Amino acid sequence: MSELGDRPGFLLLEDGTLFRGTLRHLHAPAVAEVVFTTNMTGYQEVFTDPSYNGQIVVMTTPMIGNYGVNDEDPESASPQVSGVIVRELSDRPSSWRARGSLGDWLIDAEIPILEGVDTRRLTRHLRSAGVMRGIIAPGEAPDAQRVAALEACPSMEGLDLASVVSTQRSYAWGDPNAPSHIVAYDYGIKRNILRLFAGHDCRVTVVPANTPAEDALELEPDGVFLSNGPGDPAAVTYAPPIIRRIVESGVPVLGICLGHQLLGLTFGGRTEKMPYGHRGGNHPVRVIDSGQVLITSQNHGFAVVGKGDSIADAPELVMTHVNLNDGTVEGLMHRELPVFAVQYHPEAAPGPHDARPLFSRFIDSVRSHTSSSESNA
């Protein structure tokens, strides 16, 4: 059990705005992009999502930590965030699944927690001014050293973080005798994606982000998956040539989040930095063809550029989903090939689950392609 304290701490944003609070433990200062998420539950999944690598996360829900932490919910082996900012952190978890408190778990991982912040005011500021870099540090106010550290923090634009969080070695997931084989490119893959593939009778081979297309195709995949991940998609310059070669092979391809953005870039599209991104579990998305509205979980700060039902500079692609809040591209597909992608997270844990049937759609495409290939053999 960690020793709790009321040490003064602060968050300084790059525009000079200062937010004061208290630090649970004296870790080294955290300098990173500051973003907010509207998730009311699933904080352990948020903090372990590799897509949050290199970011300080503000929780808009006033009290966090009520049900503690456990060993089943993490989306990766350890917390990925650079820091956490909350209004109030619960010290007494109430859940039969809890194996400890959120505070102790973050402290053990050396993740600074700034508590007692007016997160409503902070969120409104980030919505108005846009997400920006910030520093969490002890004390009442920043000194010259803290200001210099903040100024030296790189912008998220131009950062390839996919290669930072990607596995360095291939590994297998699921039943080795499952009928369908998926090769998954790891740009920051979440465990629940792997669980859902396994639940659809698939075995998965997870490969590093820079794996050559020829090596992936030699594994004889029935389908290829392009995962979520952090950073600027335009900085992952090695990915589009790999993806293009895989697509040209005719194998079905599904992309989620960063994988969606990389598919857009592969076919000539563009991505842009959003003012404050989409992060949370309550984002409405409309399926363009059917008009169906899905409530989705999202976590991204970049978007594929598009308008109407077209993707800018990518005539081979068509827009399939649109965000109802700001009109940004939420889904795309190739006009002829079995290739499609979504910006949101259909695998969301703990939810919502409106979009989870996307996995069944992809598996149907995979098995249809496999049957067709066997018939032509």
Kinemage of the C-alpha trace (Angstrom):
@kinemage 1
@onewidth
@group {chain A} dominant
@subgroup {mainchain}
@vectorlist {calphas} color= white
{ca met a 1} P 0.000 0.000 0.000
{ca ser a 2} L 1.391 3.374 -0.957
{ca glu a 3} L 1.600 6.282 1.455
{ca leu a 4} L -0.976 8.865 0.478
{ca gly a 5} L -0.157 12.525 0.815
{ca asp a 6} L -1.304 16.005 -0.044
{ca arg a 7} L 1.821 17.230 -1.778
{ca pro a 8} L 0.995 20.222 -3.958
{ca gly a 9} L 1.313 19.721 -7.689
{ca phe a 10} L 0.289 21.430 -10.889
{ca leu a 11} L -0.422 21.043 -14.573
{ca leu a 12} L 1.060 23.743 -16.789
{ca leu a 13} L -0.198 23.906 -20.376
{ca glu a 14} L 1.896 25.285 -23.205
{ca asp a 15} L -0.364 28.327 -23.511
{ca gly a 16} L 0.569 29.256 -19.921
{ca thr a 17} L -2.669 28.110 -18.269
{ca leu a 18} L -2.032 26.661 -14.800
{ca phe a 19} L -4.147 24.086 -12.910
{ca arg a 20} L -3.289 23.212 -9.317
{ca gly a 21} L -3.953 19.985 -7.443
{ca thr a 22} L -2.239 17.406 -5.261
{ca leu a 23} L 0.160 14.605 -6.163
{ca arg a 24} L -0.217 11.139 -4.669
{ca his a 25} L 3.476 10.360 -5.058
{ca leu a 26} L 6.610 12.217 -6.093
{ca his a 27} L 7.440 10.739 -9.481
{ca ala a 28} L 9.507 12.494 -12.099
{ca pro a 29} L 7.579 15.234 -13.916
{ca ala a 30} L 5.459 14.053 -16.849
{ca val a 31} L 5.615 16.056 -20.078
{ca ala a 32} L 3.219 15.061 -22.862
{ca glu a 33} L 0.169 16.014 -24.915
{ca val a 34} L -2.848 16.595 -22.643
{ca val a 35} L -6.130 15.029 -23.810
{ca phe a 36} L -9.487 14.280 -22.213
{ca thr a 37} L -11.790 11.270 -22.358
{ca thr a 38} L -15.492 11.096 -21.526
{ca asn a 39} L -15.426 7.450 -20.380
{ca met a 40} L -17.380 6.933 -17.161
{ca thr a 41} L -16.092 3.373 -16.734
{ca gly a 42} L -13.264 1.383 -18.267
{ca tyr a 43} L -10.482 3.548 -16.852
{ca gln a 44} L -8.132 0.565 -16.594
{ca glu a 45} L -8.712 -0.182 -20.279
{ca val a 46} L -8.062 3.474 -21.104
{ca phe a 47} L -4.802 3.681 -19.176
{ca thr a 48} L -3.463 0.440 -20.725
{ca asp a 49} L -4.530 1.255 -24.294
{ca pro a 50} L -1.330 1.727 -26.359
{ca ser a 51} L -3.152 4.399 -28.382
{ca tyr a 52} L -2.745 6.677 -25.336
{ca asn a 53} L 1.031 6.286 -25.336
{ca gly a 54} L 2.717 9.661 -24.930
{ca gln a 55} L -0.350 11.411 -23.515
{ca ile a 56} L -1.549 12.804 -20.194
{ca val a 57} L -5.200 11.788 -19.816
{ca val a 58} L -7.848 13.938 -18.150
{ca met a 59} L -10.854 11.983 -16.861
{ca thr a 60} L -14.014 14.082 -17.214
{ca thr a 61} L -16.004 11.859 -14.842
{ca pro a 62} L -15.676 13.487 -11.382
{ca met a 63} L -14.822 10.351 -9.374
{ca ile a 64} L -12.528 7.626 -10.707
{ca gly a 65} L -11.395 4.345 -9.185
{ca asn a 66} L -14.651 3.206 -7.569
{ca tyr a 67} L -14.289 -0.446 -8.631
{ca gly a 68} L -10.505 -0.675 -8.346
{ca val a 69} L -8.300 -2.648 -10.733
{ca asn a 70} L -8.074 -6.300 -11.703
{ca asp a 71} L -5.992 -8.656 -13.827
{ca glu a 72} L -8.582 -9.262 -16.566
{ca asp a 73} L -9.354 -5.803 -17.967
{ca pro a 74} L -5.983 -4.389 -19.151
{ca glu a 75} L -5.554 -3.926 -22.897
{ca ser a 76} L -1.762 -4.330 -22.659
{ca ala a 77} L 0.818 -5.510 -20.151
{ca ser a 78} L 1.145 -2.184 -18.311
{ca pro a 79} L -0.177 1.389 -18.198
{ca gln a 80} L 0.660 3.320 -21.363
{ca val a 81} L -0.284 6.863 -20.351
{ca ser a 82} L 2.247 9.473 -19.269
{ca gly a 83} L 0.052 10.847 -16.500
{ca val a 84} L -3.505 10.958 -15.124
{ca ile a 85} L -5.559 13.977 -14.016
{ca val a 86} L -8.731 13.543 -11.953
{ca arg a 87} L -11.143 15.494 -9.808
{ca glu a 88} L -11.368 12.802 -7.139
{ca leu a 89} L -9.654 9.415 -6.839
{ca ser a 90} L -11.487 6.748 -4.855
{ca asp a 91} L -9.343 5.001 -2.233
{ca arg a 92} L -11.902 2.321 -1.380
{ca pro a 93} L -12.718 0.129 -4.385
{ca ser a 94} L -16.023 -1.715 -4.183
{ca ser a 95} L -16.069 -4.730 -6.522
{ca trp a 96} L -15.682 -8.473 -6.112
{ca arg a 97} L -13.256 -8.341 -9.052
{ca ala a 98} L -10.933 -5.761 -7.484
{ca arg a 99} L -7.351 -6.802 -6.764
{ca gly a 100} L -6.295 -3.394 -5.506
{ca ser a 101} L -6.880 0.332 -5.797
{ca leu a 102} L -6.391 2.395 -8.930
{ca gly a 103} L -4.106 4.799 -7.092
{ca asp a 104} L -1.712 2.105 -5.892
{ca trp a 105} L -1.706 0.478 -9.340
{ca leu a 106} L -0.709 3.735 -11.050
{ca ile a 107} L 1.868 4.571 -8.403
{ca asp a 108} L 3.455 1.121 -8.758
{ca ala a 109} L 3.723 1.799 -12.500
{ca glu a 110} L 5.296 5.217 -11.760
{ca ile a 111} L 2.449 7.079 -13.453
{ca pro a 112} L 1.883 10.497 -11.790
{ca ile a 113} L -1.658 11.237 -10.602
{ca leu a 114} L -2.720 14.851 -10.208
{ca glu a 115} L -5.876 14.963 -8.075
{ca gly a 116} L -8.211 17.745 -7.021
{ca val a 117} L -8.128 19.498 -10.386
{ca asp a 118} L -11.185 21.281 -11.739
{ca thr a 119} L -11.437 18.830 -14.637
{ca arg a 120} L -14.603 20.480 -15.948
{ca arg a 121} L -12.744 23.763 -16.409
{ca leu a 122} L -9.732 21.958 -17.867
{ca thr a 123} L -11.862 20.033 -20.354
{ca arg a 124} L -13.686 23.173 -21.467
{ca his a 125} L -10.329 24.880 -21.980
{ca leu a 126} L -9.000 22.015 -24.123
{ca arg a 127} L -12.219 22.000 -26.156
{ca ser a 128} L -11.869 25.728 -26.813
{ca ala a 129} L -8.117 26.047 -27.301
{ca gly a 130} L -7.412 22.520 -28.560
{ca val a 131} L -5.311 19.796 -26.997
{ca met a 132} L -1.769 20.886 -26.255
{ca arg a 133} L 1.372 19.849 -24.478
{ca gly a 134} L 1.540 20.043 -20.718
{ca ile a 135} L 3.673 19.146 -17.706
{ca ile a 136} L 2.650 17.576 -14.381
{ca ala a 137} L 5.153 18.436 -11.650
{ca pro a 138} L 5.328 18.982 -7.867
{ca gly a 139} L 5.082 22.433 -6.327
{ca glu a 140} L 2.764 25.379 -6.318
{ca ala a 141} L 3.962 26.898 -9.597
{ca pro a 142} L 6.435 26.106 -12.380
{ca asp a 143} L 10.018 27.293 -12.347
{ca ala a 144} L 12.274 27.947 -15.320
{ca gln a 145} L 13.378 24.319 -15.451
{ca arg a 146} L 9.789 23.049 -15.754
{ca val a 147} L 8.959 25.613 -18.417
{ca ala a 148} L 12.042 24.588 -20.397
{ca ala a 149} L 11.062 20.918 -20.156
{ca leu a 150} L 7.600 21.732 -21.493
{ca glu a 151} L 9.009 23.775 -24.359
{ca ala a 152} L 11.298 20.873 -25.290
{ca cys a 153} L 8.410 18.375 -25.505
{ca pro a 154} L 7.836 17.374 -29.156
{ca ser a 155} L 4.481 17.946 -30.806
{ca met a 156} L 2.356 14.877 -31.550
{ca glu a 157} L 2.423 15.876 -35.202
{ca gly a 158} L 5.289 14.073 -36.914
{ca leu a 159} L 5.707 11.413 -34.218
{ca asp a 160} L 5.821 7.734 -35.187
{ca leu a 161} L 4.787 6.110 -31.915
{ca ala a 162} L 3.536 2.920 -33.574
{ca ser a 163} L 7.102 1.615 -33.813
{ca val a 164} L 7.574 2.431 -30.122
{ca val a 165} L 4.622 0.371 -28.830
{ca ser a 166} L 4.671 -2.422 -31.441
{ca thr a 167} L 5.794 -5.911 -30.521
{ca gln a 168} L 9.368 -6.622 -31.550
{ca arg a 169} L 8.683 -10.302 -32.207
{ca ser a 170} L 5.775 -12.147 -33.765
{ca tyr a 171} L 3.521 -14.157 -31.459
{ca ala a 172} L 0.414 -16.322 -31.732
{ca trp a 173} L -2.983 -15.863 -30.075
{ca gly a 174} L -5.971 -18.196 -29.974
{ca asp a 175} L -6.610 -21.839 -30.811
{ca pro a 176} L -3.846 -23.061 -33.158
{ca asn a 177} L -6.425 -25.367 -34.798
{ca ala a 178} L -8.955 -22.604 -35.506
{ca pro a 179} L -10.214 -22.667 -39.110
{ca ser a 180} L -9.259 -19.083 -40.020
{ca his a 181} L -5.847 -17.443 -39.761
{ca ile a 182} L -5.522 -13.679 -39.283
{ca val a 183} L -2.218 -11.829 -39.514
{ca ala a 184} L -2.450 -8.712 -37.347
{ca tyr a 185} L -0.085 -5.785 -37.777
{ca asp a 186} L 0.654 -4.419 -34.327
{ca tyr a 187} L 0.720 -0.619 -34.273
{ca gly a 188} L -0.500 -0.710 -30.661
{ca ile a 189} L -3.019 -3.556 -30.694
{ca lys a 190} L -5.523 -3.980 -27.859
{ca arg a 191} L -6.015 -7.371 -26.248
{ca asn a 192} L -9.772 -7.307 -26.660
{ca ile a 193} L -9.327 -7.279 -30.426
{ca leu a 194} L -7.397 -10.527 -30.111
{ca arg a 195} L -10.037 -11.965 -27.783
{ca leu a 196} L -12.779 -11.184 -30.298
{ca phe a 197} L -10.885 -12.777 -33.178
{ca ala a 198} L -10.393 -15.880 -31.029
{ca gly a 199} L -14.105 -15.807 -30.214
{ca his a 200} L -14.822 -15.918 -33.960
{ca asp a 201} L -12.797 -19.148 -34.377
{ca cys a 202} L -9.682 -17.414 -35.636
{ca arg a 203} L -6.066 -17.930 -34.755
{ca val a 204} L -4.008 -14.765 -34.907
{ca thr a 205} L -0.371 -14.177 -35.692
{ca val a 206} L 0.603 -10.739 -34.403
{ca val a 207} L 3.550 -9.236 -36.298
{ca pro a 208} L 5.689 -6.120 -35.772
{ca ala a 209} L 4.557 -2.901 -37.406
{ca asn a 210} L 7.358 -2.893 -39.993
{ca thr a 211} L 7.009 -6.523 -41.100
{ca pro a 212} L 7.530 -6.723 -44.898
{ca ala a 213} L 4.425 -7.661 -46.869
{ca glu a 214} L 6.154 -10.716 -48.323
{ca asp a 215} L 6.862 -12.073 -44.830
{ca ala a 216} L 3.238 -11.547 -43.795
{ca leu a 217} L 1.887 -13.200 -46.957
{ca glu a 218} L 4.227 -16.171 -46.497
{ca leu a 219} L 2.239 -16.922 -43.333
{ca glu a 220} L -0.716 -17.661 -45.655
{ca pro a 221} L -3.272 -15.472 -43.892
{ca asp a 222} L -6.973 -15.741 -44.627
{ca gly a 223} L -7.230 -12.080 -43.648
{ca val a 224} L -4.987 -9.216 -42.539
{ca phe a 225} L -5.805 -6.831 -39.707
{ca leu a 226} L -4.306 -3.347 -39.235
{ca ser a 227} L -4.522 -2.347 -35.589
{ca asn a 228} L -5.085 0.799 -33.594
{ca gly a 229} L -2.116 2.755 -32.297
{ca pro a 230} L -0.746 6.132 -31.153
{ca gly a 231} L 0.930 9.044 -32.878
{ca asp a 232} L 0.711 10.745 -36.243
{ca pro a 233} L -0.354 8.352 -39.045
{ca ala a 234} L 1.522 10.414 -41.642
{ca ala a 235} L 4.746 9.694 -39.728
{ca val a 236} L 4.343 5.919 -40.139
{ca thr a 237} L 5.882 6.187 -43.596
{ca tyr a 238} L 6.899 2.525 -43.833
{ca ala a 239} L 3.300 1.256 -43.538
{ca pro a 240} L 1.524 2.337 -46.782
{ca pro a 241} L 3.886 0.458 -49.172
{ca ile a 242} L 3.459 -2.681 -47.056
{ca ile a 243} L -0.319 -2.311 -46.968
{ca arg a 244} L -0.496 -1.664 -50.719
{ca arg a 245} L 1.318 -4.919 -51.467
{ca ile a 246} L -0.965 -6.875 -49.114
{ca val a 247} L -4.106 -5.341 -50.629
{ca glu a 248} L -2.906 -6.183 -54.140
{ca ser a 249} L -2.665 -9.841 -53.123
{ca gly a 250} L -6.469 -9.911 -52.815
{ca val a 251} L -6.572 -10.974 -49.158
{ca pro a 252} L -9.348 -9.275 -47.121
{ca val a 253} L -8.097 -6.397 -44.971
{ca leu a 254} L -9.681 -4.706 -41.946
{ca gly a 255} L -8.302 -1.593 -40.264
{ca ile a 256} L -9.291 0.013 -36.956
{ca cys a 257} L -8.300 3.496 -35.748
{ca leu a 258} L -4.659 4.013 -36.846
{ca gly a 259} L -5.124 1.099 -39.250
{ca his a 260} L -8.056 3.011 -40.763
{ca gln a 261} L -5.934 6.130 -41.193
{ca leu a 262} L -3.067 4.162 -42.755
{ca leu a 263} L -5.430 2.607 -45.280
{ca gly a 264} L -6.575 6.090 -46.245
{ca leu a 265} L -2.964 7.172 -46.740
{ca thr a 266} L -2.176 4.003 -48.703
{ca phe a 267} L -4.670 4.948 -51.409
{ca gly a 268} L -3.596 8.578 -51.683
{ca gly a 269} L -5.710 10.148 -48.952
{ca arg a 270} L -4.643 12.684 -46.349
{ca thr a 271} L -4.907 12.911 -42.578
{ca glu a 272} L -5.179 15.998 -40.406
{ca lys a 273} L -4.730 16.816 -36.733
{ca met a 274} L -8.046 17.398 -35.002
{ca pro a 275} L -8.548 20.303 -32.555
{ca tyr a 276} L -9.206 18.016 -29.565
{ca gly a 277} L -9.927 14.609 -31.079
{ca his a 278} L -12.508 12.008 -30.133
{ca arg a 279} L -11.949 10.124 -26.891
{ca gly a 280} L -14.666 8.405 -24.907
{ca gly a 281} L -17.474 5.891 -25.103
{ca asn a 282} L -20.397 7.971 -26.376
{ca his a 283} L -19.629 9.144 -29.927
{ca pro a 284} L -22.524 8.871 -32.432
{ca val a 285} L -21.649 7.515 -35.881
{ca arg a 286} L -24.018 7.134 -38.837
{ca val a 287} L -23.735 4.296 -41.337
{ca ile a 288} L -24.154 6.192 -44.604
{ca asp a 289} L -25.896 3.460 -46.622
{ca ser a 290} L -28.467 2.389 -44.033
{ca gly a 291} L -28.795 5.504 -41.889
{ca gln a 292} L -28.258 3.397 -38.761
{ca val a 293} L -26.698 5.299 -35.857
{ca leu a 294} L -24.098 3.576 -33.693
{ca ile a 295} L -22.882 4.775 -30.299
{ca thr a 296} L -19.173 4.101 -30.368
{ca ser a 297} L -15.999 4.165 -28.322
{ca gln a 298} L -13.216 6.291 -29.803
{ca asn a 299} L -9.657 7.357 -29.144
{ca his a 300} L -7.922 9.379 -31.833
{ca gly a 301} L -6.498 12.822 -32.487
{ca phe a 302} L -6.083 12.553 -36.270
{ca ala a 303} L -8.679 11.959 -38.972
{ca val a 304} L -8.806 10.985 -42.627
{ca val a 305} L -9.872 13.961 -44.749
{ca gly a 306} L -13.157 13.441 -46.588
{ca lys a 307} L -16.477 15.000 -47.473
{ca gly a 308} L -19.866 13.693 -48.518
{ca asp a 309} L -19.195 10.046 -49.331
{ca ser a 310} L -15.688 10.461 -50.787
{ca ile a 311} L -12.186 10.372 -49.351
{ca ala a 312} L -10.078 13.351 -50.453
{ca asp a 313} L -7.472 12.426 -53.111
{ca ala a 314} L -8.376 8.716 -52.860
{ca pro a 315} L -10.853 7.917 -55.673
{ca glu a 316} L -10.556 4.172 -55.064
{ca leu a 317} L -12.116 4.606 -51.612
{ca val a 318} L -15.624 5.514 -50.522
{ca met a 319} L -16.723 6.850 -47.135
{ca thr a 320} L -19.007 4.427 -45.279
{ca his a 321} L -19.452 6.064 -41.853
{ca val a 322} L -19.617 9.666 -40.661
{ca asn a 323} L -19.358 11.234 -37.210
{ca leu a 324} L -22.610 12.982 -36.298
{ca asn a 325} L -20.911 15.548 -34.056
{ca asp a 326} L -18.435 17.036 -36.517
{ca gly a 327} L -18.861 15.245 -39.857
{ca thr a 328} L -15.438 13.594 -39.840
{ca val a 329} L -14.729 10.311 -41.623
{ca glu a 330} L -15.519 7.292 -39.424
{ca gly a 331} L -15.337 4.496 -41.989
{ca leu a 332} L -14.125 3.728 -45.502
{ca met a 333} L -13.973 0.863 -47.957
{ca his a 334} L -12.394 0.070 -51.308
{ca arg a 335} L -14.753 0.285 -54.252
{ca glu a 336} L -13.718 -3.127 -55.628
{ca leu a 337} L -11.424 -5.006 -53.231
{ca pro a 338} L -12.356 -6.666 -49.882
{ca val a 339} L -10.848 -3.821 -47.879
{ca phe a 340} L -12.641 -1.743 -45.244
{ca ala a 341} L -11.861 0.144 -42.062
{ca val a 342} L -13.407 2.175 -39.256
{ca gln a 343} L -12.067 5.000 -37.129
{ca tyr a 344} L -13.973 3.984 -33.995
{ca his a 345} L -13.403 0.916 -31.791
{ca pro a 346} L -15.917 -1.894 -32.407
{ca glu a 347} L -14.047 -4.071 -29.888
{ca ala a 348} L -14.698 -1.532 -27.103
{ca ala a 349} L -14.367 -2.895 -23.584
{ca pro a 350} L -16.379 -2.376 -21.457
{ca gly a 351} L -18.527 -0.936 -24.250
{ca pro a 352} L -20.616 0.231 -26.007
{ca his a 353} L -21.114 -2.793 -28.258
{ca asp a 354} L -23.260 -1.318 -31.053
{ca ala a 355} L -20.477 -1.762 -33.615
{ca arg a 356} L -19.202 -5.183 -32.567
{ca pro a 357} L -20.906 -6.973 -35.540
{ca leu a 358} L -18.145 -5.462 -37.702
{ca phe a 359} L -15.973 -8.397 -36.691
{ca ser a 360} L -18.570 -10.861 -38.014
{ca arg a 361} L -18.675 -8.915 -41.282
{ca phe a 362} L -14.902 -9.181 -41.635
{ca ile a 363} L -14.873 -12.892 -40.787
{ca asp a 364} L -17.616 -13.494 -43.378
{ca ser a 365} L -15.412 -11.741 -45.942
{ca val a 366} L -12.425 -13.823 -44.870
{ca arg a 367} L -14.259 -17.123 -45.158
{ca ser a 368} L -15.853 -16.179 -48.452
{ca his a 369} L -12.417 -15.369 -49.848
{ca thr a 370} L -11.003 -18.626 -48.474
{ca ser a 371} L -13.815 -20.681 -50.048
{ca ser a 372} L -13.352 -18.910 -53.373
{ca ser a 373} L -9.582 -19.523 -53.308
{ca glu a 374} L -10.072 -23.224 -52.531
{ca ser a 375} L -12.614 -23.590 -55.352
{ca asn a 376} L -10.191 -22.041 -57.827
{ca ala a 377} L -7.244 -24.146 -56.656
